[in-house]
Amino acid sequence: MAIGASVTLFHRGSKTIIRKRMLLCDIMGYHPRLHLGLGRHEAVDVEVRFPAAKKITRCAGIEANRYMVLRPNGSVQDVTEGTKEANR
């Protein structure tokens, strides 16, 4: 579930940070989704730092209204809306 990973959104093609969030454990059992609004930005660069795997993954030009699945091994999977993986 990538708990402890930090997710940073940058202006596309730059190092200017738009948003930064950390995935935290929730003892109440809520779904572990992290929703990050892009505001007026149509696409952003996404950087994910996985502390357990000691890995940094950067994805460029991610458009709005997308799901990305973060895995504890440090991998990131881009998921299309409506697929089985997106509905988990």
Biopython code that builds the backbone (N, CA, C, O; Angstrom):
import numpy as np
from Bio.PDB.StructureBuilder import StructureBuilder

atoms = [
    (1, "MET", "N", (0.818, -1.200, 0.000)),
    (1, "MET", "CA", (0.000, 0.000, 0.000)),
    (1, "MET", "C", (0.852, 1.250, 0.000)),
    (1, "MET", "O", (0.303, 2.352, 0.022)),
    (2, "ALA", "N", (2.167, 1.130, -0.024)),
    (2, "ALA", "CA", (3.079, 2.271, -0.131)),
    (2, "ALA", "C", (2.946, 3.255, 1.026)),
    (2, "ALA", "O", (3.177, 4.451, 0.851)),
    (3, "ILE", "N", (2.572, 2.759, 2.216)),
    (3, "ILE", "CA", (2.451, 3.639, 3.376)),
    (3, "ILE", "C", (3.822, 4.223, 3.704)),
    (3, "ILE", "O", (4.814, 3.496, 3.765)),
    (4, "GLY", "N", (3.873, 5.524, 3.912)),
    (4, "GLY", "CA", (5.117, 6.216, 4.190)),
    (4, "GLY", "C", (5.729, 6.859, 2.962)),
    (4, "GLY", "O", (6.662, 7.653, 3.077)),
    (5, "ALA", "N", (5.210, 6.521, 1.776)),
    (5, "ALA", "CA", (5.723, 7.131, 0.552)),
    (5, "ALA", "C", (5.297, 8.590, 0.499)),
    (5, "ALA", "O", (4.209, 8.945, 0.951)),
    (6, "SER", "N", (6.157, 9.428, -0.053)),
    (6, "SER", "CA", (5.775, 10.828, -0.248)),
    (6, "SER", "C", (5.582, 11.058, -1.742)),
    (6, "SER", "O", (6.350, 10.567, -2.569)),
    (7, "VAL", "N", (4.540, 11.815, -2.066)),
    (7, "VAL", "CA", (4.186, 12.102, -3.450)),
    (7, "VAL", "C", (4.276, 13.610, -3.655)),
    (7, "VAL", "O", (3.650, 14.381, -2.927)),
    (8, "THR", "N", (5.056, 14.021, -4.646)),
    (8, "THR", "CA", (5.229, 15.439, -4.939)),
    (8, "THR", "C", (4.805, 15.711, -6.371)),
    (8, "THR", "O", (5.219, 15.008, -7.293)),
    (9, "LEU", "N", (3.978, 16.731, -6.555)),
    (9, "LEU", "CA", (3.566, 17.157, -7.892)),
    (9, "LEU", "C", (4.327, 18.415, -8.255)),
    (9, "LEU", "O", (4.412, 19.354, -7.463)),
    (10, "PHE", "N", (4.880, 18.427, -9.461)),
    (10, "PHE", "CA", (5.641, 19.567, -9.956)),
    (10, "PHE", "C", (4.948, 20.162, -11.179)),
    (10, "PHE", "O", (4.245, 19.463, -11.908)),
    (11, "HIS", "N", (5.158, 21.478, -11.397)),
    (11, "HIS", "CA", (4.748, 22.056, -12.673)),
    (11, "HIS", "C", (5.427, 21.229, -13.749)),
    (11, "HIS", "O", (6.600, 20.880, -13.619)),
    (12, "ARG", "N", (4.709, 20.919, -14.792)),
    (12, "ARG", "CA", (5.245, 20.075, -15.869)),
    (12, "ARG", "C", (6.569, 20.628, -16.388)),
    (12, "ARG", "O", (6.656, 21.791, -16.781)),
    (13, "GLY", "N", (7.600, 19.780, -16.386)),
    (13, "GLY", "CA", (8.906, 20.151, -16.915)),
    (13, "GLY", "C", (9.732, 21.058, -16.026)),
    (13, "GLY", "O", (10.714, 21.634, -16.494)),
    (14, "SER", "N", (9.368, 21.209, -14.749)),
    (14, "SER", "CA", (10.124, 22.098, -13.869)),
    (14, "SER", "C", (10.336, 21.454, -12.504)),
    (14, "SER", "O", (9.923, 20.319, -12.266)),
    (15, "LYS", "N", (10.984, 22.195, -11.617)),
    (15, "LYS", "CA", (11.186, 21.729, -10.246)),
    (15, "LYS", "C", (10.313, 22.505, -9.265)),
    (15, "LYS", "O", (10.510, 22.423, -8.053)),
    (16, "THR", "N", (9.340, 23.265, -9.797)),
    (16, "THR", "CA", (8.439, 24.041, -8.961)),
    (16, "THR", "C", (7.341, 23.135, -8.412)),
    (16, "THR", "O", (6.585, 22.533, -9.174)),
    (17, "ILE", "N", (7.258, 23.041, -7.081)),
    (17, "ILE", "CA", (6.309, 22.143, -6.435)),
    (17, "ILE", "C", (4.904, 22.746, -6.429)),
    (17, "ILE", "O", (4.715, 23.913, -6.086)),
    (18, "ILE", "N", (3.926, 21.930, -6.813)),
    (18, "ILE", "CA", (2.515, 22.316, -6.755)),
    (18, "ILE", "C", (1.897, 21.788, -5.466)),
    (18, "ILE", "O", (1.239, 22.534, -4.741)),
    (19, "ARG", "N", (2.106, 20.503, -5.176)),
    (19, "ARG", "CA", (1.574, 19.856, -3.981)),
    (19, "ARG", "C", (2.532, 18.784, -3.506)),
    (19, "ARG", "O", (3.319, 18.240, -4.281)),
    (20, "LYS", "N", (2.452, 18.486, -2.207)),
    (20, "LYS", "CA", (3.254, 17.408, -1.636)),
    (20, "LYS", "C", (2.427, 16.749, -0.540)),
    (20, "LYS", "O", (1.870, 17.429, 0.322)),
    (21, "ARG", "N", (2.352, 15.413, -0.578)),
    (21, "ARG", "CA", (1.579, 14.668, 0.412)),
    (21, "ARG", "C", (2.317, 13.399, 0.781)),
    (21, "ARG", "O", (3.156, 12.912, 0.022)),
    (22, "MET", "N", (2.003, 12.868, 1.945)),
    (22, "MET", "CA", (2.562, 11.603, 2.386)),
    (22, "MET", "C", (1.430, 10.614, 2.590)),
    (22, "MET", "O", (0.367, 10.979, 3.093)),
    (23, "LEU", "N", (1.650, 9.367, 2.204)),
    (23, "LEU", "CA", (0.663, 8.314, 2.423)),
    (23, "LEU", "C", (0.828, 7.801, 3.842)),
    (23, "LEU", "O", (1.896, 7.318, 4.217)),
    (24, "LEU", "N", (-0.226, 7.907, 4.624)),
    (24, "LEU", "CA", (-0.174, 7.521, 6.023)),
    (24, "LEU", "C", (-1.056, 6.310, 6.288)),
    (24, "LEU", "O", (-2.009, 6.057, 5.551)),
    (25, "CYS", "N", (-0.748, 5.579, 7.315)),
    (25, "CYS", "CA", (-1.549, 4.438, 7.741)),
    (25, "CYS", "C", (-2.818, 4.961, 8.407)),
    (25, "CYS", "O", (-2.785, 5.941, 9.151)),
    (26, "ASP", "N", (-3.906, 4.311, 8.135)),
    (26, "ASP", "CA", (-5.176, 4.727, 8.716)),
    (26, "ASP", "C", (-5.749, 3.569, 9.518)),
    (26, "ASP", "O", (-6.150, 2.561, 8.938)),
    (27, "ILE", "N", (-5.795, 3.691, 10.823)),
    (27, "ILE", "CA", (-6.270, 2.608, 11.676)),
    (27, "ILE", "C", (-7.787, 2.434, 11.614)),
    (27, "ILE", "O", (-8.318, 1.461, 12.149)),
    (28, "MET", "N", (-8.480, 3.356, 10.976)),
    (28, "MET", "CA", (-9.934, 3.265, 10.867)),
    (28, "MET", "C", (-10.359, 2.408, 9.671)),
    (28, "MET", "O", (-11.546, 2.125, 9.510)),
    (29, "GLY", "N", (-9.414, 1.997, 8.838)),
    (29, "GLY", "CA", (-9.731, 1.123, 7.721)),
    (29, "GLY", "C", (-10.252, 1.831, 6.479)),
    (29, "GLY", "O", (-10.870, 1.193, 5.626)),
    (30, "TYR", "N", (-10.022, 3.119, 6.358)),
    (30, "TYR", "CA", (-10.435, 3.824, 5.151)),
    (30, "TYR", "C", (-9.613, 3.357, 3.964)),
    (30, "TYR", "O", (-8.499, 2.856, 4.125)),
    (31, "HIS", "N", (-10.171, 3.525, 2.763)),
    (31, "HIS", "CA", (-9.460, 3.128, 1.551)),
    (31, "HIS", "C", (-8.203, 3.978, 1.422)),
    (31, "HIS", "O", (-8.265, 5.196, 1.589)),
    (32, "PRO", "N", (-7.066, 3.357, 1.129)),
    (32, "PRO", "CA", (-5.792, 4.090, 1.103)),
    (32, "PRO", "C", (-5.540, 4.850, -0.191)),
    (32, "PRO", "O", (-4.472, 4.704, -0.786)),
    (33, "ARG", "N", (-6.480, 5.644, -0.634)),
    (33, "ARG", "CA", (-6.280, 6.458, -1.839)),
    (33, "ARG", "C", (-5.808, 7.843, -1.441)),
    (33, "ARG", "O", (-6.227, 8.397, -0.424)),
    (34, "LEU", "N", (-4.953, 8.373, -2.241)),
    (34, "LEU", "CA", (-4.458, 9.732, -2.046)),
    (34, "LEU", "C", (-4.952, 10.545, -3.235)),
    (34, "LEU", "O", (-4.546, 10.292, -4.370)),
    (35, "HIS", "N", (-5.813, 11.509, -2.989)),
    (35, "HIS", "CA", (-6.374, 12.338, -4.056)),
    (35, "HIS", "C", (-5.656, 13.673, -4.045)),
    (35, "HIS", "O", (-5.633, 14.368, -3.029)),
    (36, "LEU", "N", (-5.073, 14.026, -5.169)),
    (36, "LEU", "CA", (-4.368, 15.298, -5.283)),
    (36, "LEU", "C", (-4.993, 16.108, -6.409)),
    (36, "LEU", "O", (-4.907, 15.720, -7.574)),
    (37, "GLY", "N", (-5.611, 17.216, -6.077)),
    (37, "GLY", "CA", (-6.188, 18.087, -7.094)),
    (37, "GLY", "C", (-5.102, 18.855, -7.831)),
    (37, "GLY", "O", (-4.101, 19.259, -7.240)),
    (38, "LEU", "N", (-5.311, 19.051, -9.123)),
    (38, "LEU", "CA", (-4.326, 19.760, -9.942)),
    (38, "LEU", "C", (-4.684, 21.221, -10.153)),
    (38, "LEU", "O", (-3.902, 21.972, -10.737)),
    (39, "GLY", "N", (-5.859, 21.634, -9.684)),
    (39, "GLY", "CA", (-6.249, 23.030, -9.886)),
    (39, "GLY", "C", (-6.356, 23.347, -11.364)),
    (39, "GLY", "O", (-7.041, 22.639, -12.102)),
    (40, "ARG", "N", (-5.700, 24.384, -11.798)),
    (40, "ARG", "CA", (-5.777, 24.807, -13.202)),
    (40, "ARG", "C", (-4.783, 24.069, -14.104)),
    (40, "ARG", "O", (-4.758, 24.303, -15.312)),
    (41, "HIS", "N", (-3.973, 23.191, -13.535)),
    (41, "HIS", "CA", (-2.962, 22.471, -14.313)),
    (41, "HIS", "C", (-3.584, 21.280, -15.024)),
    (41, "HIS", "O", (-4.306, 20.494, -14.410)),
    (42, "GLU", "N", (-3.305, 21.143, -16.324)),
    (42, "GLU", "CA", (-3.831, 20.022, -17.090)),
    (42, "GLU", "C", (-2.947, 18.789, -16.979)),
    (42, "GLU", "O", (-3.423, 17.667, -17.147)),
    (43, "ALA", "N", (-1.660, 18.990, -16.696)),
    (43, "ALA", "CA", (-0.722, 17.872, -16.552)),
    (43, "ALA", "C", (0.391, 18.296, -15.594)),
    (43, "ALA", "O", (0.728, 19.476, -15.502)),
    (44, "VAL", "N", (0.950, 17.326, -14.889)),
    (44, "VAL", "CA", (2.023, 17.582, -13.928)),
    (44, "VAL", "C", (3.064, 16.465, -14.012)),
    (44, "VAL", "O", (2.818, 15.416, -14.608)),
    (45, "ASP", "N", (4.208, 16.701, -13.418)),
    (45, "ASP", "CA", (5.200, 15.656, -13.218)),
    (45, "ASP", "C", (5.014, 15.161, -11.787)),
    (45, "ASP", "O", (4.825, 15.960, -10.870)),
    (46, "VAL", "N", (5.067, 13.850, -11.599)),
    (46, "VAL", "CA", (4.834, 13.240, -10.295)),
    (46, "VAL", "C", (6.102, 12.528, -9.841)),
    (46, "VAL", "O", (6.692, 11.742, -10.582)),
    (47, "GLU", "N", (6.509, 12.820, -8.605)),
    (47, "GLU", "CA", (7.658, 12.127, -8.021)),
    (47, "GLU", "C", (7.192, 11.375, -6.783)),
    (47, "GLU", "O", (6.547, 11.951, -5.907)),
    (48, "VAL", "N", (7.518, 10.091, -6.710)),
    (48, "VAL", "CA", (7.138, 9.259, -5.575)),
    (48, "VAL", "C", (8.413, 8.737, -4.922)),
    (48, "VAL", "O", (9.261, 8.130, -5.577)),
    (49, "ARG", "N", (8.532, 8.986, -3.614)),
    (49, "ARG", "CA", (9.678, 8.482, -2.841)),
    (49, "ARG", "C", (9.174, 7.379, -1.923)),
    (49, "ARG", "O", (8.334, 7.610, -1.053)),
    (50, "PHE", "N", (9.698, 6.180, -2.130)),
    (50, "PHE", "CA", (9.329, 5.011, -1.328)),
    (50, "PHE", "C", (10.404, 4.787, -0.273)),
    (50, "PHE", "O", (11.514, 4.384, -0.621)),
    (51, "PRO", "N", (10.116, 5.034, 1.013)),
    (51, "PRO", "CA", (11.151, 4.899, 2.038)),
    (51, "PRO", "C", (11.602, 3.459, 2.269)),
    (51, "PRO", "O", (12.791, 3.217, 2.480)),
    (52, "ALA", "N", (10.684, 2.505, 2.233)),
    (52, "ALA", "CA", (11.055, 1.110, 2.497)),
    (52, "ALA", "C", (11.926, 0.539, 1.376)),
    (52, "ALA", "O", (12.914, -0.145, 1.644)),
    (53, "ALA", "N", (11.562, 0.821, 0.126)),
    (53, "ALA", "CA", (12.307, 0.311, -1.022)),
    (53, "ALA", "C", (13.512, 1.189, -1.351)),
    (53, "ALA", "O", (14.352, 0.814, -2.169)),
    (54, "LYS", "N", (13.595, 2.368, -0.708)),
    (54, "LYS", "CA", (14.665, 3.330, -0.983)),
    (54, "LYS", "C", (14.755, 3.629, -2.484)),
    (54, "LYS", "O", (15.827, 3.597, -3.088)),
    (55, "LYS", "N", (13.599, 3.916, -3.050)),
    (55, "LYS", "CA", (13.496, 4.164, -4.481)),
    (55, "LYS", "C", (12.740, 5.454, -4.732)),
    (55, "LYS", "O", (11.802, 5.787, -4.008)),
    (56, "ILE", "N", (13.154, 6.179, -5.761)),
    (56, "ILE", "CA", (12.457, 7.387, -6.201)),
    (56, "ILE", "C", (12.021, 7.150, -7.649)),
    (56, "ILE", "O", (12.833, 6.796, -8.504)),
    (57, "THR", "N", (10.735, 7.351, -7.906)),
    (57, "THR", "CA", (10.190, 7.193, -9.251)),
    (57, "THR", "C", (9.601, 8.516, -9.687)),
    (57, "THR", "O", (8.859, 9.144, -8.931)),
    (58, "ARG", "N", (9.919, 8.949, -10.893)),
    (58, "ARG", "CA", (9.384, 10.202, -11.416)),
    (58, "ARG", "C", (8.672, 9.925, -12.732)),
    (58, "ARG", "O", (9.241, 9.310, -13.633)),
    (59, "CYS", "N", (7.431, 10.378, -12.843)),
    (59, "CYS", "CA", (6.613, 10.204, -14.037)),
    (59, "CYS", "C", (6.315, 11.588, -14.602)),
    (59, "CYS", "O", (5.811, 12.457, -13.891)),
    (60, "ALA", "N", (6.622, 11.791, -15.869)),
    (60, "ALA", "CA", (6.451, 13.107, -16.483)),
    (60, "ALA", "C", (5.147, 13.199, -17.262)),
    (60, "ALA", "O", (4.711, 12.231, -17.887)),
    (61, "GLY", "N", (4.533, 14.374, -17.216)),
    (61, "GLY", "CA", (3.365, 14.669, -18.035)),
    (61, "GLY", "C", (2.123, 13.868, -17.699)),
    (61, "GLY", "O", (1.389, 13.459, -18.598)),
    (62, "ILE", "N", (1.875, 13.637, -16.412)),
    (62, "ILE", "CA", (0.675, 12.907, -16.004)),
    (62, "ILE", "C", (-0.513, 13.864, -16.089)),
    (62, "ILE", "O", (-0.506, 14.939, -15.488)),
    (63, "GLU", "N", (-1.522, 13.459, -16.838)),
    (63, "GLU", "CA", (-2.697, 14.309, -17.031)),
    (63, "GLU", "C", (-3.680, 14.160, -15.879)),
    (63, "GLU", "O", (-3.618, 13.194, -15.119)),
    (64, "ALA", "N", (-4.582, 15.121, -15.756)),
    (64, "ALA", "CA", (-5.616, 15.100, -14.719)),
    (64, "ALA", "C", (-6.530, 13.895, -14.912)),
    (64, "ALA", "O", (-6.576, 13.296, -15.986)),
    (65, "ASN", "N", (-7.261, 13.551, -13.840)),
    (65, "ASN", "CA", (-8.234, 12.457, -13.845)),
    (65, "ASN", "C", (-7.605, 11.105, -14.145)),
    (65, "ASN", "O", (-8.121, 10.335, -14.955)),
    (66, "ARG", "N", (-6.489, 10.823, -13.488)),
    (66, "ARG", "CA", (-5.791, 9.543, -13.649)),
    (66, "ARG", "C", (-5.654, 8.865, -12.298)),
    (66, "ARG", "O", (-5.622, 9.527, -11.261)),
    (67, "TYR", "N", (-5.573, 7.552, -12.315)),
    (67, "TYR", "CA", (-5.242, 6.767, -11.128)),
    (67, "TYR", "C", (-3.851, 6.189, -11.320)),
    (67, "TYR", "O", (-3.511, 5.714, -12.404)),
    (68, "MET", "N", (-3.058, 6.231, -10.279)),
    (68, "MET", "CA", (-1.757, 5.575, -10.298)),
    (68, "MET", "C", (-1.689, 4.685, -9.065)),
    (68, "MET", "O", (-2.057, 5.108, -7.970)),
    (69, "VAL", "N", (-1.222, 3.462, -9.239)),
    (69, "VAL", "CA", (-1.122, 2.515, -8.139)),
    (69, "VAL", "C", (0.339, 2.468, -7.684)),
    (69, "VAL", "O", (1.235, 2.189, -8.480)),
    (70, "LEU", "N", (0.568, 2.741, -6.400)),
    (70, "LEU", "CA", (1.904, 2.705, -5.828)),
    (70, "LEU", "C", (2.075, 1.375, -5.108)),
    (70, "LEU", "O", (1.228, 0.997, -4.299)),
    (71, "ARG", "N", (3.133, 0.678, -5.384)),
    (71, "ARG", "CA", (3.383, -0.619, -4.766)),
    (71, "ARG", "C", (4.547, -0.521, -3.784)),
    (71, "ARG", "O", (5.462, 0.277, -3.991)),
    (72, "PRO", "N", (4.524, -1.331, -2.707)),
    (72, "PRO", "CA", (5.589, -1.287, -1.705)),
    (72, "PRO", "C", (6.989, -1.578, -2.251)),
    (72, "PRO", "O", (7.983, -1.173, -1.647)),
    (73, "ASN", "N", (7.076, -2.280, -3.395)),
    (73, "ASN", "CA", (8.390, -2.566, -3.968)),
    (73, "ASN", "C", (8.969, -1.371, -4.725)),
    (73, "ASN", "O", (10.072, -1.449, -5.265)),
    (74, "GLY", "N", (8.221, -0.263, -4.761)),
    (74, "GLY", "CA", (8.702, 0.950, -5.411)),
    (74, "GLY", "C", (8.195, 1.139, -6.815)),
    (74, "GLY", "O", (8.567, 2.110, -7.474)),
    (75, "SER", "N", (7.350, 0.238, -7.301)),
    (75, "SER", "CA", (6.844, 0.382, -8.662)),
    (75, "SER", "C", (5.594, 1.260, -8.682)),
    (75, "SER", "O", (4.876, 1.370, -7.688)),
    (76, "VAL", "N", (5.352, 1.878, -9.829)),
    (76, "VAL", "CA", (4.174, 2.714, -10.042)),
    (76, "VAL", "C", (3.487, 2.206, -11.291)),
    (76, "VAL", "O", (4.129, 2.014, -12.324)),
    (77, "GLN", "N", (2.177, 1.985, -11.202)),
    (77, "GLN", "CA", (1.406, 1.529, -12.347)),
    (77, "GLN", "C", (0.359, 2.578, -12.668)),
    (77, "GLN", "O", (-0.417, 2.974, -11.799)),
    (78, "ASP", "N", (0.336, 3.026, -13.910)),
    (78, "ASP", "CA", (-0.670, 3.980, -14.363)),
    (78, "ASP", "C", (-1.893, 3.164, -14.761)),
    (78, "ASP", "O", (-1.787, 2.249, -15.577)),
    (79, "VAL", "N", (-3.049, 3.484, -14.195)),
    (79, "VAL", "CA", (-4.265, 2.692, -14.404)),
    (79, "VAL", "C", (-5.297, 3.536, -15.128)),
    (79, "VAL", "O", (-5.491, 4.707, -14.801)),
    (80, "THR", "N", (-5.948, 2.953, -16.094)),
    (80, "THR", "CA", (-7.004, 3.637, -16.840)),
    (80, "THR", "C", (-8.319, 3.501, -16.073)),
    (80, "THR", "O", (-8.628, 2.427, -15.557)),
    (81, "GLU", "N", (-9.081, 4.567, -15.999)),
    (81, "GLU", "CA", (-10.396, 4.571, -15.332)),
    (81, "GLU", "C", (-11.254, 3.443, -15.870)),
    (81, "GLU", "O", (-11.305, 3.215, -17.079)),
    (82, "GLY", "N", (-11.933, 2.735, -14.969)),
    (82, "GLY", "CA", (-12.849, 1.688, -15.357)),
    (82, "GLY", "C", (-12.251, 0.285, -15.393)),
    (82, "GLY", "O", (-12.987, -0.685, -15.569)),
    (83, "THR", "N", (-10.925, 0.153, -15.230)),
    (83, "THR", "CA", (-10.326, -1.170, -15.208)),
    (83, "THR", "C", (-10.498, -1.811, -13.847)),
    (83, "THR", "O", (-10.820, -1.136, -12.870)),
    (84, "LYS", "N", (-10.282, -3.114, -13.785)),
    (84, "LYS", "CA", (-10.406, -3.834, -12.529)),
    (84, "LYS", "C", (-9.474, -3.239, -11.478)),
    (84, "LYS", "O", (-9.882, -3.079, -10.327)),
    (85, "GLU", "N", (-8.245, -2.908, -11.834)),
    (85, "GLU", "CA", (-7.254, -2.354, -10.900)),
    (85, "GLU", "C", (-7.721, -0.993, -10.368)),
    (85, "GLU", "O", (-7.512, -0.693, -9.193)),
    (86, "ALA", "N", (-8.337, -0.183, -11.198)),
    (86, "ALA", "CA", (-8.795, 1.147, -10.779)),
    (86, "ALA", "C", (-9.943, 1.057, -9.786)),
    (86, "ALA", "O", (-10.126, 1.962, -8.972)),
    (87, "ASN", "N", (-10.712, -0.015, -9.840)),
    (87, "ASN", "CA", (-11.878, -0.147, -8.983)),
    (87, "ASN", "C", (-11.576, -0.803, -7.647)),
    (87, "ASN", "O", (-12.494, -0.996, -6.850)),
    (88, "ARG", "N", (-10.340, -1.149, -7.375)),
    (88, "ARG", "CA", (-9.975, -1.768, -6.086)),
    (88, "ARG", "C", (-10.051, -0.782, -4.976)),
    (88, "ARG", "O", (-9.779, -1.125, -3.826)),
]
sb = StructureBuilder()
sb.init_structure("model")
sb.init_model(0)
sb.init_chain("A")
sb.init_seg("    ")
for serial, (resi, resn, name, xyz) in enumerate(atoms, 1):
    if name == "N":
        sb.init_residue(resn, " ", resi, " ")
    sb.init_atom(name, np.array(xyz, "f"), 0.0, 1.0, " ", f" {name:<3s}", serial, name[0])
structure = sb.get_structure()
